[in-house]
Amino acid sequence: MTIMPLRAVDTAPAFPDREPTPIELNIIDREMPLITAEVDLLDVEISVLDRPVSELDERRIRRARRRVLAARRALTNRSTVAGGAA
């Protein structure tokens, strides 16, 4: 079995010169607190992969999970209010 590189056609994006639309940028901006909270949680989880979890680590993980849940709740509430007003 040989390993062949993918052809450029297979790996090229569908729209190489396409920039995000203002609507897409607005959606990303609205979701940024959740994205940031999820990245922070991932950072904490990665930091404890190669060592035993201490009490301090457990607290850091719990706090990061609470921030993710709070960001999801806030985003959902904003979406529900915005959707109900339309």
N, C-alpha and C positions, 0 to 999 in steps of 0.2 A: 504494500500500500504506500503510495506516495502522497505527500502533502503538497498541494498546489495553492498558490496565492489566489485570492478571489480576484476576479476581473474587475477593472475599474467601473464597468457598467453596473455590476452587481452591488458595489459599495457606494456609488455616488448617490447623494441625496436626490429626491424627486424634484425639488425646486432649489437648486444651489444658490441662486441669487435672491431668494425670497426672504424678506425681513418680516419679523412679527408685525401683525397689524396693531393698530392702537387698541382695539378690543382685546386682543390676546395679551398685550402688555398690561392692560388694566386688570385682567384676570390674574396674571402672574403676580402683579403688585398686591392684589387683594389676598392671594394665597401665601404671600411671602412669610408672614408670621408662622404659619403652619410648617412651611418648608424649613424655616430656620429652626423651629423647635424639633422637628424630626431629625435634622442633621445633628443637632446638639445631643439628642438621645443616642443616635448612632455613634457619635464620638465617645460618649460615656460607655456604651456597651463594648465598643472596640477596645477601650482602655483596660477593661478587666478580662479580656479573653485569655491572656497568658499568665494570669496570677489568680490566687484565691481572692474571692470577693470579701472585702472587709465591711465593717459596719458603716464606715464612711462611704464606701462605694455603693452600698445598698441605698443609703439616703440620697446620693447623687442620682442614682437610677430612678428612684421613686419621684424625686423632684422633676427630673427630665420627662418622665412619663406623664406627670400631672400637667406640665407645660404643654405637652402635645395634646392631651385631652382638652385643656382649656382653649388652645388655639383652634382645635376642631370644633368645639362647641361654639366659639365666637364666630367662626366662619359659617357654620351651619345656621346660626341665628341670623347673621347678616344676610345670607342667601334666602332664608325663609321670609324675612321682612321685605327684602327687595323683590322677591318673587310674588309676595302677597300684595305689594303696592302696585304692581304692574297691571 
